[in-house]
Amino acid sequence: MAGSEDVAQLTYELLKRVNGKIDAMAADIADLKIRVSAVETTLGQQAIQIGALNARMDRFDERLGRIERASSWWNTDGLTTGAGAL
């Protein structure tokens, strides 16, 4: 009977170690979830900032187009020539 008690004790000790490792892994996974959420939040904020920059670039492009159209109109009328031309 002593042999079966030794096996039971060894099994119990092994299960305690496995349980401890599982608890440590659960804590690590909880930490990783928090970190992944922070990364996702940062990526979302960066996407918003990129969208805002794209909108600004579009407005700059529109302004430049208006300036170029005005400049070509201004120059074709002969009102500005040489170095003073836009």
FITOR-339530 format. One line per field, with one value per atom (N, C-alpha, C): residue in three letters; x negated, y, z negated. Coordinates in Angstrom, 3 decimals. Each point is the difference from the previous one (the first is absolute). Layout:
FITOR-339530
resn	c(ala | ...)
east	c(X | ...)
north	c(Y | ...)
up	c(Z | ...)
This chain:
FITOR-339530
resn	c(met | met | met | ala | ala | ala | gly | gly | gly | ser | ser | ser | glu | glu | glu | asp | asp | asp | val | val | val | ala | ala | ala | gln | gln | gln | leu | leu | leu | thr | thr | thr | tyr | tyr | tyr | glu | glu | glu | leu | leu | leu | leu | leu | leu | lys | lys | lys | arg | arg | arg | val | val | val | asn | asn | asn | gly | gly | gly | lys | lys | lys | ile | ile | ile | asp | asp | asp | ala | ala | ala | met | met | met | ala | ala | ala | ala | ala | ala | asp | asp | asp | ile | ile | ile | ala | ala | ala | asp | asp | asp | leu | leu | leu | lys | lys | lys | ile | ile | ile | arg | arg | arg | val | val | val | ser | ser | ser | ala | ala | ala | val | val | val | glu | glu | glu | thr | thr | thr | thr | thr | thr | leu | leu | leu | gly | gly | gly | gln | gln | gln | gln | gln | gln | ala | ala | ala | ile | ile | ile | gln | gln | gln | ile | ile | ile | gly | gly | gly | ala | ala | ala | leu | leu | leu | asn | asn | asn | ala | ala | ala | arg | arg | arg | met | met | met | asp | asp | asp | arg | arg | arg | phe | phe | phe | asp | asp | asp | glu | glu | glu | arg | arg | arg | leu | leu | leu | gly | gly | gly | arg | arg | arg | ile | ile | ile | glu | glu | glu | arg | arg | arg | ala | ala | ala | ser | ser | ser | ser | ser | ser | trp | trp | trp | trp | trp | trp | asn | asn | asn | thr | thr | thr | asp | asp | asp | gly | gly | gly | leu | leu | leu | thr | thr | thr | thr | thr | thr | gly | gly | gly | ala | ala | ala | gly | gly | gly | ala | ala | ala | leu | leu | leu)
east	c(-0.819 | 0.819 | -0.862 | -1.193 | -0.903 | -0.360 | -0.110 | -0.340 | 1.069 | 1.245 | 1.086 | 0.110 | -0.346 | 0.006 | -1.105 | -1.162 | -1.099 | 0.402 | 0.661 | 0.448 | 1.027 | 0.909 | 1.017 | -0.654 | -0.998 | -0.700 | -0.767 | -0.673 | -0.730 | 0.955 | 1.131 | 1.004 | 0.531 | 0.257 | 0.488 | -1.013 | -1.275 | -1.053 | -0.117 | 0.075 | -0.076 | 1.182 | 1.176 | 1.193 | -0.094 | -0.570 | -0.186 | -0.945 | -1.081 | -0.942 | 0.658 | 0.753 | 0.698 | 1.005 | 0.724 | 0.976 | -0.687 | -1.144 | -0.753 | -0.442 | -0.447 | -0.417 | 1.190 | 1.126 | 1.210 | 0.408 | -0.076 | 0.326 | -0.943 | -1.289 | -0.976 | 0.296 | 0.367 | 0.336 | 1.257 | 0.975 | 1.228 | -0.323 | -0.903 | -0.400 | -0.726 | -0.864 | -0.713 | 0.970 | 0.994 | 0.986 | 0.810 | 0.364 | 0.735 | -0.844 | -1.303 | -0.905 | -0.089 | -0.092 | -0.078 | 1.267 | 1.158 | 1.255 | -0.011 | -0.493 | -0.077 | -0.942 | -1.151 | -0.985 | 0.509 | 0.682 | 0.547 | 1.069 | 0.822 | 1.015 | -0.652 | -1.106 | -0.713 | -0.562 | -0.536 | -0.530 | 1.126 | 1.128 | 1.138 | 0.501 | 0.034 | 0.420 | -0.955 | -1.292 | -1.008 | 0.121 | 0.192 | 0.158 | 1.242 | 1.065 | 1.215 | -0.223 | -0.715 | -0.296 | -0.886 | -0.963 | -0.876 | 0.774 | 0.943 | 0.817 | 0.819 | 0.512 | 0.754 | -0.909 | -1.219 | -0.945 | -0.387 | -0.179 | -0.323 | 1.160 | 1.207 | 1.171 | 0.050 | -0.312 | -0.013 | -1.083 | -1.157 | -1.081 | 0.383 | 0.670 | 0.452 | 0.993 | 0.878 | 0.965 | -0.721 | -1.019 | -0.780 | -0.712 | -0.581 | -0.694 | 0.972 | 1.208 | 1.016 | 0.321 | 0.117 | 0.275 | -1.182 | -1.240 | -1.170 | 0.002 | 0.383 | 0.049 | 1.033 | 1.164 | 1.022 | -0.507 | -0.657 | -0.547 | -1.036 | -0.896 | -1.037 | 0.629 | 1.039 | 0.698 | 0.590 | 0.615 | 0.558 | -1.097 | -1.126 | -1.123 | -0.537 | -0.157 | -0.516 | 0.962 | 1.311 | 0.977 | -0.022 | -0.085 | -0.045 | -1.292 | -1.088 | -1.291 | -0.001 | 0.561 | 0.019 | 0.922 | 1.108 | 0.894 | -0.702 | -0.695 | -0.692 | -1.089 | -0.740 | -1.088 | 0.515 | 1.107 | 0.490 | 0.572 | 0.397 | 0.493 | -1.113 | -1.243 | -1.136 | -0.183 | 0.673 | -0.113 | -1.302 | -0.549 | -1.250 | -0.932 | -1.212 | -0.973 | -1.325 | -0.840 | -1.371 | -0.070 | -0.936 | -0.280 | 1.150 | 0.861 | 1.113 | 1.167 | -0.039 | 1.110 | 0.033 | 1.206 | 0.137 | -0.377)
north	c(-1.193 | 1.193 | 1.255 | -0.090 | 1.151 | 0.471 | -0.890 | 0.369 | 0.851 | -0.335 | 0.770 | 1.377 | 0.103 | 1.301 | 0.888 | -0.595 | 0.765 | 0.531 | -0.842 | 0.420 | 1.126 | -0.123 | 1.027 | 1.312 | -0.085 | 1.195 | 0.663 | -0.798 | 0.537 | 0.658 | -0.661 | 0.549 | 1.323 | 0.044 | 1.224 | 1.136 | -0.283 | 1.017 | 0.486 | -0.935 | 0.366 | 0.887 | -0.347 | 0.802 | 1.397 | 0.114 | 1.305 | 0.870 | -0.592 | 0.756 | 0.432 | -0.901 | 0.330 | 1.122 | -0.076 | 1.025 | 1.354 | 0.012 | 1.240 | 0.601 | -0.853 | 0.490 | 0.544 | -0.640 | 0.480 | 1.364 | 0.161 | 1.292 | 1.097 | -0.319 | 0.973 | 0.356 | -0.992 | 0.256 | 0.861 | -0.233 | 0.800 | 1.458 | 0.241 | 1.367 | 0.640 | -0.763 | 0.518 | 0.350 | -0.841 | 0.251 | 1.253 | 0.182 | 1.209 | 1.239 | -0.074 | 1.111 | 0.264 | -1.047 | 0.149 | 0.626 | -0.355 | 0.594 | 1.503 | 0.440 | 1.435 | 0.683 | -0.624 | 0.596 | 0.043 | -1.039 | -0.022 | 1.081 | 0.185 | 1.052 | 1.373 | 0.213 | 1.279 | 0.195 | -1.058 | 0.089 | 0.303 | -0.658 | 0.237 | 1.440 | 0.513 | 1.385 | 0.958 | -0.250 | 0.854 | -0.058 | -1.178 | -0.127 | 0.737 | -0.072 | 0.717 | 1.503 | 0.494 | 1.431 | 0.423 | -0.826 | 0.331 | 0.005 | -0.909 | -0.018 | 1.285 | 0.473 | 1.253 | 1.159 | 0.012 | 1.069 | -0.033 | -1.179 | -0.121 | 0.518 | -0.312 | 0.515 | 1.521 | 0.582 | 1.461 | 0.597 | -0.639 | 0.483 | -0.107 | -1.069 | -0.147 | 1.099 | 0.338 | 1.071 | 1.335 | 0.251 | 1.246 | 0.023 | -1.125 | -0.060 | 0.249 | -0.518 | 0.250 | 1.486 | 0.662 | 1.441 | 0.770 | -0.421 | 0.641 | -0.186 | -1.184 | -0.284 | 0.899 | 0.172 | 0.885 | 1.437 | 0.461 | 1.368 | 0.176 | -0.956 | 0.073 | 0.039 | -0.778 | 0.019 | 1.368 | 0.617 | 1.340 | 1.017 | -0.110 | 0.918 | -0.169 | -1.253 | -0.253 | 0.524 | -0.185 | 0.508 | 1.531 | 0.603 | 1.463 | 0.512 | -0.698 | 0.412 | -0.097 | -1.067 | -0.138 | 1.044 | 0.316 | 1.043 | 1.349 | 0.239 | 1.268 | 0.195 | -1.061 | 0.096 | 0.072 | -0.636 | 0.010 | 1.346 | 0.798 | 1.334 | 0.996 | -0.431 | 0.887 | 0.990 | -0.261 | 0.922 | -0.186 | -1.181 | -0.269 | -0.725 | 0.444 | -0.666 | -0.112 | -0.863 | -0.119 | -0.534 | 0.548 | -0.499 | 0.226 | 0.957 | 0.284 | -0.944 | -0.879 | -0.944 | -1.055 | -0.438 | -1.080 | -1.293)
up	c(0.000 | 0.000 | 0.000 | -0.523 | -0.073 | 1.397 | 0.973 | 1.366 | 0.650 | -0.246 | 0.604 | -0.652 | -1.285 | -0.679 | 0.561 | 0.319 | 0.591 | 1.385 | 0.777 | 1.331 | -0.133 | -0.957 | -0.220 | -0.434 | -0.872 | -0.462 | 1.148 | 0.809 | 1.155 | 0.999 | 0.221 | 0.914 | -0.543 | -1.293 | -0.626 | 0.153 | -0.269 | 0.123 | 1.455 | 0.918 | 1.420 | 0.393 | -0.445 | 0.310 | -0.623 | -1.201 | -0.623 | 0.835 | 0.509 | 0.834 | 1.311 | 0.609 | 1.246 | -0.262 | -1.099 | -0.342 | -0.198 | -0.650 | -0.200 | 1.323 | 0.910 | 1.315 | 0.790 | -0.113 | 0.686 | -0.562 | -1.318 | -0.613 | 0.502 | 0.105 | 0.507 | 1.457 | 0.796 | 1.398 | 0.105 | -0.861 | 0.013 | -0.321 | -0.940 | -0.338 | 1.181 | 0.667 | 1.167 | 1.129 | 0.211 | 1.056 | -0.327 | -1.263 | -0.401 | 0.274 | -0.304 | 0.278 | 1.501 | 0.789 | 1.456 | 0.569 | -0.545 | 0.469 | -0.213 | -1.140 | -0.289 | 0.978 | 0.240 | 0.901 | 1.439 | 0.443 | 1.364 | 0.146 | -1.024 | 0.043 | 0.136 | -0.709 | 0.094 | 1.410 | 0.585 | 1.368 | 0.981 | -0.163 | 0.893 | -0.120 | -1.215 | -0.210 | 0.693 | -0.152 | 0.637 | 1.517 | 0.549 | 1.450 | 0.488 | -0.749 | 0.365 | 0.000 | -1.015 | -0.063 | 1.166 | 0.346 | 1.127 | 1.314 | 0.147 | 1.216 | 0.102 | -1.119 | -0.009 | 0.389 | -0.543 | 0.323 | 1.474 | 0.543 | 1.427 | 0.837 | -0.401 | 0.713 | -0.037 | -1.149 | -0.107 | 0.889 | 0.036 | 0.870 | 1.470 | 0.356 | 1.385 | 0.372 | -0.929 | 0.264 | 0.190 | -0.827 | 0.156 | 1.345 | 0.376 | 1.291 | 1.147 | -0.108 | 1.032 | 0.092 | -1.160 | 0.017 | 0.604 | -0.328 | 0.603 | 1.513 | 0.431 | 1.434 | 0.686 | -0.650 | 0.558 | 0.077 | -1.068 | 0.005 | 1.095 | 0.119 | 1.022 | 1.389 | 0.218 | 1.281 | 0.286 | -1.028 | 0.190 | 0.301 | -0.710 | 0.230 | 1.414 | 0.421 | 1.350 | 1.060 | -0.209 | 0.961 | 0.032 | -1.179 | -0.066 | 0.619 | -0.237 | 0.539 | 1.517 | 0.532 | 1.460 | 0.612 | -0.643 | 0.495 | -0.057 | -1.096 | -0.204 | 1.066 | 0.278 | 0.974 | 1.440 | 0.302 | 1.387 | 0.385 | -0.982 | 0.304 | 0.228 | -0.203 | 0.204 | -1.124 | -1.141 | -1.116 | -0.776 | 0.049 | -0.701 | 0.943 | 0.066 | 0.870 | -0.728 | 0.485 | -0.491 | -1.425 | -0.789 | -1.342 | -0.959 | 0.264 | -0.904 | 0.153 | 0.998 | 0.240 | -1.074 | -0.359 | -0.983 | 0.610)
